[in-house]
């Protein structure tokens, strides 16, 4: 399985648009079929980037302030701040359950932010795990 790279689609499209503009300047002369072909290829590439570009919030869950917006019932990734005397103020990420009106946490924990759980691995991704 190949690794997927995250790219800034807007920056890539701006770069290709500039490149295409330079090609178009040079295509005003007769006999530049290669330039016209390159411009057509760039147009196809730009369309493909627009169609396939994923937005970060579709890939990675976004953190929400727990004080401002409670989630629906269920399990969530959360940021916890500890309140106990040994580790006061320490932050860590973990999974906790929202019961509909409160978090299922210990008395020494405070949830500051929550995010949806990541989607489970797909079948072909699981095939790559050596067991």
Backbone as a printed PyTorch tensor [residue, N CA C, xyz], in Angstrom:
tensor([[[  0.8410,  -1.1740,   0.0000],
         [  0.0000,   0.0000,   0.0000],
         [  0.8900,   1.2430,   0.0000]],

        [[  0.5820,   2.1890,  -0.8690],
         [  1.3800,   3.4110,  -0.9160],
         [  0.8480,   4.4250,   0.0960]],

        [[  1.7430,   5.2440,   0.6060],
         [  1.3520,   6.2760,   1.5610],
         [  0.7520,   7.4430,   0.8020]],

        [[ -0.2640,   8.0620,   1.3780],
         [ -0.8800,   9.2430,   0.7820],
         [ -0.2340,  10.4780,   1.3720]],

        [[ -0.0090,  11.4650,   0.5250],
         [  0.5730,  12.7230,   0.9760],
         [ -0.5100,  13.7830,   1.0380]],

        [[ -0.4230,  14.6250,   2.0310],
         [ -1.3340,  15.7520,   2.1380],
         [ -0.6510,  16.9520,   1.4990]],

        [[ -1.3200,  17.5600,   0.5320],
         [ -0.7740,  18.7450,  -0.1230],
         [ -1.7840,  19.8840,   0.0060]],

        [[ -1.2900,  21.0830,  -0.1090],
         [ -2.1460,  22.2560,  -0.1210],
         [ -2.6600,  22.4100,  -1.5480]],

        [[ -3.8730,  21.9370,  -1.8020],
         [ -4.4330,  21.9420,  -3.1490],
         [ -4.5440,  23.3620,  -3.7080]],

        [[ -4.8940,  24.3290,  -2.8770],
         [ -5.0160,  25.7160,  -3.3480],
         [ -3.6690,  26.2530,  -3.8150]],

        [[ -2.6020,  25.9760,  -3.0610],
         [ -1.2660,  26.4350,  -3.4530],
         [ -0.8200,  25.7430,  -4.7370]],

        [[ -1.0970,  24.4470,  -4.8590],
         [ -0.7290,  23.7100,  -6.0600],
         [ -1.4820,  24.2440,  -7.2770]],

        [[ -2.7750,  24.5130,  -7.1190],
         [ -3.5640,  25.0620,  -8.2230],
         [ -3.0610,  26.4550,  -8.6200]],

        [[ -2.6650,  27.2650,  -7.6390],
         [ -2.1230,  28.5970,  -7.9540],
         [ -0.8250,  28.4690,  -8.7480]],

        [[  0.0290,  27.5300,  -8.3590],
         [  1.2880,  27.2950,  -9.0670],
         [  1.0230,  26.8560, -10.5050]],

        [[  0.1050,  25.9200, -10.6720],
         [ -0.2120,  25.4310, -12.0220],
         [ -0.8570,  26.5360, -12.8560]],

        [[ -1.7010,  27.3510, -12.2300],
         [ -2.3350,  28.4650, -12.9450],
         [ -1.2810,  29.4480, -13.4520]],

        [[ -0.2840,  29.7570, -12.6210],
         [  0.8060,  30.6420, -13.0530],
         [  1.5810,  30.0220, -14.2150]],

        [[  1.8740,  28.7440, -14.0750],
         [  2.6100,  28.0310, -15.1220],
         [  1.8170,  28.0370, -16.4250]],

        [[  0.5150,  27.7820, -16.3140],
         [ -0.3660,  27.7790, -17.4810],
         [ -0.3930,  29.1730, -18.1180]],

        [[ -0.4370,  30.2270, -17.2870],
         [ -0.4340,  31.5940, -17.8110],
         [  0.8250,  31.8900, -18.6150]],

        [[  1.9790,  31.4140, -18.1280],
         [  3.2260,  31.6030, -18.8740],
         [  3.1870,  30.8500, -20.2020]],

        [[  2.6290,  29.6560, -20.1970],
         [  2.5060,  28.8960, -21.4490],
         [  1.5870,  29.6140, -22.4320]],

        [[  0.4870,  30.1530, -21.9210],
         [ -0.4670,  30.8500, -22.7850],
         [  0.1570,  32.0760, -23.4410]],

        [[  1.0480,  32.7640, -22.7340],
         [  1.7450,  33.9130, -23.3180],
         [  2.5530,  33.4910, -24.5380]],

        [[  3.1500,  32.3040, -24.4500],
         [  4.0090,  31.8260, -25.5240],
         [  3.2370,  31.1020, -26.6180]],

        [[  1.9510,  30.8360, -26.4120],
         [  1.1800,  30.1060, -27.4090],
         [  0.5360,  31.0310, -28.4230]],

        [[  0.7990,  32.3320, -28.3630],
         [  0.1860,  33.2750, -29.2980],
         [  0.8100,  33.1850, -30.6880]],

        [[  1.9430,  32.5030, -30.7730],
         [  2.5910,  32.3470, -32.0760],
         [  2.0400,  31.1140, -32.7690]],

        [[  2.0120,  31.1490, -34.1190],
         [  1.5390,  29.9840, -34.8790],
         [  2.5090,  28.8180, -34.7320]],

        [[  1.9570,  27.6150, -34.8070],
         [  2.8030,  26.4270, -34.8110],
         [  3.2320,  25.9300, -33.4540]],

        [[  2.5350,  26.2910, -32.3990],
         [  2.8970,  25.8410, -31.0530],
         [  1.8830,  24.8050, -30.5520]],

        [[  1.7870,  23.7080, -31.2870],
         [  0.8370,  22.6650, -30.8850],
         [  1.2190,  22.0360, -29.5520]],

        [[  2.5020,  21.9380, -29.2890],
         [  2.9500,  21.3660, -28.0130],
         [  2.4910,  22.2230, -26.8380]],

        [[  2.5620,  23.5340, -27.0120],
         [  2.1370,  24.4380, -25.9410],
         [  0.6360,  24.2910, -25.7200]],

        [[ -0.1330,  24.2250, -26.8130],
         [ -1.5850,  24.0400, -26.6910],
         [ -1.9000,  22.7200, -26.0080]],

        [[ -1.1590,  21.6840, -26.3360],
         [ -1.3520,  20.3730, -25.7180],
         [ -1.0100,  20.4280, -24.2330]],

        [[  0.0600,  21.1430, -23.8900],
         [  0.4490,  21.2770, -22.4850],
         [ -0.6220,  22.0300, -21.7070]],

        [[ -1.1880,  23.0760, -22.2850],
         [ -2.2470,  23.8460, -21.6250],
         [ -3.4710,  22.9590, -21.4010]],

        [[ -3.8130,  22.1550, -22.3860],
         [ -4.9460,  21.2350, -22.2560],
         [ -4.6810,  20.2130, -21.1370]],

        [[ -3.4510,  19.7150, -21.0760],
         [ -3.0750,  18.7680, -20.0220],
         [ -3.1740,  19.4280, -18.6530]],

        [[ -2.7050,  20.6700, -18.5360],
         [ -2.7890,  21.3910, -17.2630],
         [ -4.2440,  21.6210, -16.8480]],

        [[ -5.1070,  21.9300, -17.8090],
         [ -6.5270,  22.0990, -17.4980],
         [ -7.1210,  20.8050, -16.9420]],

        [[ -6.7650,  19.6710, -17.5460],
         [ -7.2370,  18.3720, -17.0570],
         [ -6.6920,  18.1030, -15.6540]],

        [[ -5.4150,  18.3940, -15.4450],
         [ -4.7860,  18.1830, -14.1420],
         [ -5.4570,  19.0410, -13.0750]],

        [[ -5.7310,  20.2930, -13.3910],
         [ -6.3740,  21.1920, -12.4290],
         [ -7.7740,  20.6890, -12.0710]],

        [[ -8.5020,  20.2030, -13.0530],
         [ -9.8260,  19.6480, -12.7930],
         [ -9.7460,  18.4320, -11.8900]],

        [[ -8.7530,  17.5850, -12.1200],
         [ -8.5740,  16.3840, -11.3060],
         [ -8.2190,  16.7580,  -9.8660]],

        [[ -7.3480,  17.7380,  -9.6890],
         [ -6.9850,  18.1820,  -8.3340],
         [ -8.2190,  18.7070,  -7.6070]],

        [[ -9.0270,  19.5100,  -8.2830],
         [-10.2540,  20.0430,  -7.6700],
         [-11.1990,  18.9170,  -7.2650]],

        [[-11.3400,  17.9080,  -8.1400],
         [-12.2590,  16.8020,  -7.8710],
         [-11.7840,  15.9130,  -6.7340]],

        [[-10.4860,  15.6950,  -6.6340],
         [ -9.9440,  14.7270,  -5.6880],
         [ -9.4490,  15.3310,  -4.3770]],

        [[ -9.3610,  16.6360,  -4.3100],
         [ -8.8260,  17.2840,  -3.1100],
         [ -9.7190,  16.9860,  -1.9140]],

        [[ -9.1110,  16.5660,  -0.8510],
         [ -9.8400,  16.3080,   0.3960],
         [ -9.6040,  17.4790,   1.3350]],

        [[-10.5870,  17.7970,   2.1020],
         [-10.4410,  18.8650,   3.0710],
         [ -9.9410,  18.2790,   4.3830]],

        [[ -9.1100,  19.0300,   5.0790],
         [ -8.4810,  18.5320,   6.2970],
         [ -9.4910,  18.0120,   7.3110]],

        [[-10.6540,  18.6690,   7.4130],
         [-11.6250,  18.2040,   8.3930],
         [-12.2520,  16.8700,   8.0000]],

        [[-12.0870,  16.4720,   6.7190],
         [-12.5450,  15.1490,   6.2990],
         [-11.4960,  14.0920,   6.6270]],

        [[-10.2500,  14.5040,   6.7550],
         [ -9.1590,  13.5690,   7.0120],
         [ -8.8760,  13.4610,   8.5020]],

        [[ -8.7320,  14.5950,   9.1470],
         [ -8.3990,  14.6280,  10.5710],
         [ -9.5370,  15.2810,  11.3420]],

        [[ -9.8960,  14.7170,  12.4640],
         [-10.9630,  15.3360,  13.2510],
         [-10.5280,  16.7050,  13.7740]],

        [[-11.4810,  17.6010,  13.8540],
         [-11.2090,  18.9470,  14.3580],
         [-11.5860,  19.0260,  15.8380]],

        [[-10.7540,  19.6730,  16.6370],
         [-11.0010,  19.8190,  18.0700],
         [-12.0550,  20.8980,  18.3090]],

        [[-12.9550,  20.6120,  19.2420],
         [-14.0140,  21.5480,  19.6200],
         [-13.8820,  21.8380,  21.1100]],

        [[-14.0380,  23.0900,  21.4880],
         [-13.9710,  23.4860,  22.8860],
         [-15.1450,  22.8440,  23.6310]],

        [[-14.8510,  22.0650,  24.6530],
         [-15.8750,  21.3240,  25.3880],
         [-16.8370,  22.2480,  26.1290]],

        [[-16.3940,  23.4420,  26.4980],
         [-17.2640,  24.3770,  27.2010],
         [-18.2720,  25.0350,  26.2690]],

        [[-17.9440,  25.1090,  24.9940],
         [-18.7960,  25.8360,  24.0590],
         [-19.8070,  24.9580,  23.3330]],

        [[-19.4440,  23.7090,  23.0660],
         [-20.3390,  22.8550,  22.2830],
         [-20.2120,  21.3970,  22.7260]],

        [[-21.2450,  20.8670,  23.3900],
         [-21.1740,  19.4560,  23.7760],
         [-21.4420,  18.5610,  22.5630]],

        [[-20.8510,  17.3730,  22.5480],
         [-21.0870,  16.4540,  21.4320],
         [-22.3730,  15.6520,  21.6390]],

        [[-22.6690,  14.7850,  20.6790],
         [-23.7540,  13.8130,  20.8430],
         [-23.2150,  12.6620,  21.6790]],

        [[-24.1060,  11.8360,  22.2280],
         [-23.6740,  10.6860,  23.0380],
         [-22.6840,   9.8320,  22.2640]],

        [[-21.6610,   9.3340,  22.9650],
         [-20.7250,   8.4220,  22.3290],
         [-19.2990,   8.6230,  22.7840]],

        [[-18.3890,   7.8610,  22.1290],
         [-16.9620,   7.9450,  22.4270],
         [-16.3100,   9.0260,  21.5890]],

        [[-15.3440,   9.7330,  22.2110],
         [-14.6520,  10.8240,  21.5270],
         [-13.1930,  10.8650,  21.9250]],

        [[-12.3740,  11.3830,  21.0270],
         [-11.0080,  11.7630,  21.3930],
         [-11.1660,  13.0170,  22.2470]],

        [[-10.4500,  13.0820,  23.3530],
         [-10.5460,  14.2490,  24.2250],
         [ -9.1680,  14.6910,  24.6770]],

        [[ -9.0720,  15.9670,  25.0170],
         [ -7.8960,  16.4980,  25.6980],
         [ -8.2840,  16.6440,  27.1550]],

        [[ -7.4880,  16.0390,  28.0120],
         [ -7.7410,  16.0470,  29.4560],
         [ -6.6910,  16.9110,  30.1360]],

        [[ -7.1210,  17.6900,  31.1120],
         [ -6.2070,  18.3820,  32.0140],
         [ -6.4170,  17.7560,  33.3830]],

        [[ -5.3200,  17.3520,  34.0030],
         [ -5.4320,  16.7130,  35.3200],
         [ -5.5070,  17.7620,  36.4230]],

        [[ -6.2330,  17.4070,  37.4740],
         [ -6.4240,  18.3150,  38.6060],
         [ -5.8490,  17.7540,  39.9060]],

        [[ -5.2130,  16.5740,  39.8390],
         [ -4.7360,  15.9770,  41.0890],
         [ -3.4620,  16.6670,  41.5690]],

        [[ -3.0940,  16.4310,  42.7900],
         [ -1.9580,  17.1430,  43.3890],
         [ -0.6060,  16.7030,  42.8390]],

        [[ -0.5320,  15.5260,  42.2290],
         [  0.7470,  15.0340,  41.7090],
         [  1.0200,  15.4620,  40.2650]],

        [[ -0.0400,  15.6310,  39.4910],
         [  0.1250,  15.9460,  38.0650],
         [ -0.7250,  17.1470,  37.6500]],

        [[ -0.9910,  18.0520,  38.5490],
         [ -1.8770,  19.1840,  38.2730],
         [ -1.4320,  19.9630,  37.0400]],

        [[ -2.3840,  20.1900,  36.1580],
         [ -2.1280,  20.9820,  34.9640],
         [ -1.5860,  20.2130,  33.7770]],

        [[ -1.2610,  18.9240,  33.9430],
         [ -0.7580,  18.1320,  32.8150],
         [ -1.8800,  17.8800,  31.8150]],

        [[ -1.5280,  17.9190,  30.5290],
         [ -2.4980,  17.6690,  29.4580],
         [ -2.1180,  16.3830,  28.7420]],

        [[ -3.1260,  15.6480,  28.3310],
         [ -2.8910,  14.4770,  27.4980],
         [ -4.1480,  14.1840,  26.6940]],

        [[ -3.9810,  13.4440,  25.6130],
         [ -5.0990,  13.0510,  24.7610],
         [ -5.4590,  11.6060,  25.0500]],

        [[ -6.7370,  11.3230,  25.0560],
         [ -7.2270,   9.9750,  25.3150],
         [ -8.6350,   9.8480,  24.7400]],

        [[ -9.3190,   8.7770,  25.0710],
         [-10.7020,   8.5630,  24.6350],
         [-11.5900,   8.5220,  25.8690]],

        [[-12.6980,   9.2500,  25.8080],
         [-13.6710,   9.2340,  26.8970],
         [-15.0760,   9.2180,  26.2890]],

        [[-16.0480,   8.8650,  27.1270],
         [-17.4320,   8.7910,  26.6640],
         [-18.2270,   9.9860,  27.1480]],

        [[-19.0260,  10.5740,  26.2320],
         [-19.9630,  11.6310,  26.5880],
         [-21.3080,  10.9530,  26.8470]],

        [[-21.8490,  11.1320,  28.0440],
         [-23.0600,  10.4370,  28.4650],
         [-24.3500,  11.1800,  28.0810]],

        [[-24.2160,  12.2960,  27.4120],
         [-25.3770,  13.0940,  27.0350],
         [-25.5020,  14.3610,  27.8550]],

        [[-24.9610,  14.3200,  29.0770],
         [-24.9850,  15.5170,  29.9240],
         [-23.6820,  15.6990,  30.7080]],

        [[-22.7650,  14.7150,  30.5850],
         [-21.4770,  14.8110,  31.2770],
         [-20.5030,  13.8130,  30.6580]],

        [[-19.2150,  14.0480,  30.9240],
         [-18.1630,  13.1360,  30.4890],
         [-17.9740,  12.0430,  31.5200]],

        [[-17.6710,  10.8490,  31.0700],
         [-17.3420,   9.7400,  31.9650],
         [-15.8410,   9.8470,  32.2670]],

        [[-15.5230,  10.5800,  33.3420],
         [-14.1350,  10.8590,  33.7180],
         [-13.9880,  10.7170,  35.2290]],

        [[-12.7480,  10.7190,  35.6880],
         [-12.5150,  10.6910,  37.1340],
         [-12.6840,  12.1030,  37.6850]],

        [[-12.7470,  12.2140,  39.0070],
         [-12.9240,  13.5360,  39.6180],
         [-11.7040,  14.4240,  39.4360]],

        [[-10.5530,  13.8300,  39.0880],
         [ -9.3220,  14.6020,  38.9090],
         [ -9.0640,  14.9820,  37.4520]],

        [[-10.0600,  14.8060,  36.5900],
         [ -9.8860,  15.1110,  35.1740],
         [-10.8820,  16.1780,  34.7330]],

        [[-10.4380,  16.9980,  33.8030],
         [-11.3050,  17.9790,  33.1580],
         [-11.1060,  17.8450,  31.6590]],

        [[-12.2100,  17.7020,  30.9230],
         [-12.1390,  17.6510,  29.4590],
         [-12.1650,  19.0880,  28.9530]],

        [[-11.1460,  19.4660,  28.1880],
         [-11.1030,  20.8200,  27.6380],
         [-11.5670,  20.8640,  26.1880]],

        [[-11.2720,  19.8030,  25.4280],
         [-11.6400,  19.7510,  24.0140],
         [-12.0100,  18.3230,  23.6350]],

        [[-12.8510,  18.1820,  22.5920],
         [-13.2150,  16.8670,  22.0840],
         [-13.1610,  16.8880,  20.5590]],

        [[-13.0240,  15.7070,  19.9860],
         [-13.0120,  15.5550,  18.5240],
         [-13.6060,  14.1870,  18.1880]],

        [[-14.2350,  14.0760,  17.0180],
         [-14.7680,  12.7760,  16.6160],
         [-13.6580,  11.7320,  16.5310]],

        [[-14.0300,  10.4860,  16.7550],
         [-13.0730,   9.3940,  16.6220],
         [-12.6810,   9.2450,  15.1540]],

        [[-11.4510,   8.8030,  14.9250],
         [-11.0260,   8.5100,  13.5600],
         [-11.8470,   7.3530,  13.0170]],

        [[-12.0040,   7.3100,  11.6970],
         [-12.7030,   6.1910,  11.0670],
         [-11.8330,   4.9420,  11.1890]],

        [[-12.4600,   3.7760,  11.3380],
         [-11.6740,   2.5370,  11.4160],
         [-10.8920,   2.2960,  10.1260]],

        [[ -9.8200,   1.5450,  10.2300],
         [ -9.0150,   1.2080,   9.0550],
         [ -9.8530,   0.4070,   8.0700]],

        [[ -9.5800,   0.6020,   6.7990],
         [-10.2850,  -0.1530,   5.7650],
         [ -9.6500,  -1.5210,   5.6200]],

        [[-10.3680,  -2.4470,   5.0230],
         [ -9.9390,  -3.8470,   4.9290],
         [ -8.5550,  -3.9830,   4.3160]],

        [[ -8.2770,  -3.2610,   3.2130],
         [ -6.9620,  -3.3870,   2.5670],
         [ -5.8430,  -2.8390,   3.4420]],

        [[ -6.1440,  -1.8730,   4.3150],
         [ -5.1420,  -1.3640,   5.2450],
         [ -4.8410,  -2.4040,   6.3070]],

        [[ -5.8320,  -3.1490,   6.7230],
         [ -5.6440,  -4.1820,   7.7300],
         [ -4.7990,  -5.3360,   7.1920]],

        [[ -4.8720,  -5.5600,   5.8780],
         [ -4.0800,  -6.6400,   5.2570],
         [ -2.5960,  -6.3950,   5.3700]],

        [[ -2.1720,  -5.1410,   5.5180],
         [ -0.7580,  -4.7900,   5.5970],
         [ -0.1760,  -4.9860,   6.9830]],

        [[ -0.9990,  -5.2840,   7.9670],
         [ -0.5180,  -5.4380,   9.3390],
         [ -0.0080,  -6.8720,   9.5230]],

        [[  1.2730,  -7.0460,   9.8800],
         [  1.7990,  -8.4160,  10.0580],
         [  1.3620,  -8.9890,  11.3990]],

        [[  0.6260, -10.0710,  11.3540],
         [  0.1890, -10.7500,  12.5750],
         [  0.8550, -12.0960,  12.6810]]])
